[in-house]
């Protein structure tokens, strides 16, 4: 069984990638298992300046999923480079995906330029889609022009492949994906979380201090699959699919919809071994469905 895939010219042993914000900077999970079994992973969303994140409570449970409004809590790009990446290098020998957020086009360009120089960074995953940060993230991802302007600015400073992560909280995701491709994106990541909320019936108040947050988990899988299908048929660059992925079968389905690689998000928070289990289950799932080479099924649903 051949599980290898090529993402923007970089070969992965398998297509399974823990998603940003669900896997920290990797070394915490390396205490539980050898994370080199993964294709790669996308590290915690990094911004130009350190961020404490949103006020608490910032997590709410819901049927078949969860809502979070962590708010991009991170130590800032300088600390990520000086402290987090050296720790990661001790436990992870593969290229890692650097997830970047910003509050202005200049922010994105500055942070990406610094991370692009880091030897261990294989791809820049540019997040124009965070639904729970005021004044950044999703405001860039909901307009084709704004998403394209971020893409162009990052491409101007980066040599590594640039993968733009899109928001599902839009009317027409295809037009935004195409605008990013035309602006030079090397790949498209989708989807980030849907916007959701919960209300505490006893108090009548929203559960999350931020009122709303990002809804993720198995409940959003059909929406994510539909968007991956739509975008992958409209662009020529590779698509990284995510949203509610919880099993090897979900990975196969995402790839058939058009994804070259597949990120696992909320499931890592439910089960810290989730991504490892999915990697281990892939060969048996491939055998069950008569798949000898995973790359051969990319976009099969379109054919």
N, C-alpha and C positions, 0 to 999 in steps of 0.2 A: 504494500500500500504506500503510494507516494503522496505525502501530505504537504510537500513543499509548494510555496507560491512566491511569485516575485512582485514586490510592491514598490513601484517607482524605481525599478532597477536594482533593488536590494532584495536578496533572497531570504525568505523566512523558512524555518524548518516546518512550520505549520501556520495556519492563518489566525490563530487565537491570540488576541491582544487584550489584556485587561485595560479598561477605559480609564481616562483621566479622572481623578477625583475619587476613584474607588480602590486605588492601589498605592496611594502615597508616593514615595520615591523608591519603592521596590524593596528596600532592605528590610522593612518590617515583615514583609511576607517571606523574605529569604530565611527568616528565623524558623518558619514553619515547613518550608520545602525548597528544593532547588529550583529557583525561578528560571533557570536556563532552559527548562522544558518548554517555555512559552515561545511563541513566534517572536514577540517583543512585548513591551507594554508602553502605555502613554502615561507619563508622570504627571503629578499634580499640577493643575493649572497655575502657571507662573506669570506674575505681573512685574512691571518695572519697579514699583515700590512694594515694601512689605504690606500685607493686608491682614487685619485681625479677623475679617469676615463679618457676617451679620450678627445681630443680637440673638440670644437664645430665647425660647426653644426654636430650633431650626430643622427638626426632623419630625415628620408625621407619618404614621402608618396608614395604609389603605388596602383595600381588597386587591390582591395580586400585584402589589407594588408599594411604593413609598414616595413621599414628597420631601425634598430637601431644599433648604435655602442657606447653605453654608456660606456662600458669598465669597468664593475664591480665596479663602484663608491660605496664605502662603508667606514664606519668609522674604520674598522679593528676589529678583534675578541674580543679584550679586551674591547673596547667601546661597542660592541654589547652586551656583557655579563653584563657590569656594568651600561649601560644606556638604551639600547633598550629593552632588555628582561623585566626589571622591569616595564617599561611603558606598555609593551604588557600585562603583567600579570594582570594589572588593568582592562583590557577590554576583555581578552580572557581566558576562563577557561579550554580549551581543550589542548591536546598535540599539539605542532607546529612542522612543518618540517623545519629543519635547512639546508639551502643550502650552500654548501662549495665549494670554488674554490681555486686553488693553482698554483704555478709556479714551484714547485718541489714536489717530493714524500714526502719529509720531511715537506713541507708547509701543505699539505693535512693532514698528520698525526697529526701535532701540533694543527691545528685549530679544527680538529674533536675530538681530545682528550679533549680539553677544553669544547667544546659545548656538548659533550657526558655526562658531569657531571651535566649539567643544568637540573633541575627537569622538566621544561616545554618542553624540547626538546623530541619529541616522536620518530623521525626518523632523520637520517643524509642523506640528498640528495647530493651525491658527484658529482659535475659537472665536468665531463672530456670533456666538449663539447662546451665551449664558443667560438664562431667564430670570436669575434672582440677584442681579447686581444692578444698582441704579446708575444710569449714565454710561454704561459700557456694554461690551458683549453683544447682547441681542439687538441693541439699537443699530449696530452695524450689519447684523445678519438678516434684517427684515427688509432691506432695500437692495436691489441689484447694484445700484450705483455705489452705495456705501461699502458693500462687500467687495466689490471690484477695486475700490480705492485702497482698502486694506491689503488686498492681494497684491496689487501693483507695488505698493510701498515695501512689502516684505520681500517680494521677488527681486527688488532692486538691491537689497542688501544681503541676500542669502544665496549660498551655493548649493545647500542641501535641498532635497525635494520639499515643496511646500504643499501641505494638504489642508484645505480649508474646511472647518467643521461648521455645519449649517444647522439652523434652528428649524424645527417643524412647525413653529408657531407663526406660519405665514400662509397666504392664500395660494401662492404659486412657487413652490420650491424649485421647480425646473428652471425658471427664468433666472433665479439667483445662482444656481449651480452653473448655468451657461455663462453668466456674467463673470464668475470667478475663473472659469476655464479660459474665457477670452482674455482675461487680465493676466493669465500666465500660470494659474494654479496647476500643480503637477498631479493633484488628486483631490477628491471630495470625501469628507467624513460626514456621515449622517446616520441617525439623527441624534441631536441633543435632546434633553428632556422636554416634555410637553408642560404647559403651564397648568398647575392645579392648586387646590386648596382644601382644607378641612376646617370644620367649625366644631368647637367643643359645645355640645348640646346643653351641658349643665350651666355654663357661663354665657353661652351665646356669642362667644368671642372666637376669632380665628385661632387655630391651634398654634400656627407658626407666627413668631413675632413679626416677620416680614409680610404677613397676611397670605401671600402666595409663594409658591416655590416650584421647583422642577419635579415633575411626576415621572417616575421611572419604574422599571420592573416588568414582569411578564405581560401585564395588561396592555403595554404599548407595542408589543411585538408586531401585530398585524399592521399598525400604522407605519412603523419603521420599515417593514418589509415592502409595503406599497410605495413608500417614498424612494427606497433604494432601487426598486424596479423602474420607477418613473425616471429617476435621474440617470441611472446607468444606461438607459436606452437613448438619452438625450446628449450625453457627453462622451468624449473619447478617452478621457483620463480615467484611471482606476478609481473605484468607489470603495471606501471602507464602511461597512454596514454595522450598525449597532442599534440597540433599543429593545430591551426585554429578552436578550439572548440568555438562555439558561441550560442548554444541552447541546450535544454534538449534532443532533438532528436540526436544531435551530441554526447552527453554523452552516450546515449543508443547505438549508432552505434559503438563508441569506445569500449564499454564494450562487445558488440557482437564480435568485432574483437579480444578480448582477454584481455582488460584492466580491472583490479580490481578497480582502481580509475582513475579519469580523471581530469587533470589540465586545467584551463582556463587562457590563457595568454593575448595576445594582446587585446582581447575584453574588459578587465578591463580598458585599457587605452582609449578606445573609449567610454565606458559607465561604470562609476565607480560602478553602481549597477548590472553589468552583472552577476556576480557570484550568487548574491542574487536572481535575476530573474530566473536563471537557476534552482537553488534549489527549488524555489516556483513552477516552471513549471513541475518539474519531476513527481509528482503524477498524474497529468492530462495526461501527455505523456504516463506513464505506463498504465493507464486505457485504453487509446486509442489503445494501442498495446497489451492489454491483459496480461500485466506483473504484477504479484502479488508481486514478490520478486526480487529485482534488482540483487542479487547475482546469481540467477538462469540463467541469460542471459550471464554471463561471458564466452567468447569463443564460443558462440552459432554458429557463422559462421564456426567454425571448425568441428561442429558435423554433 
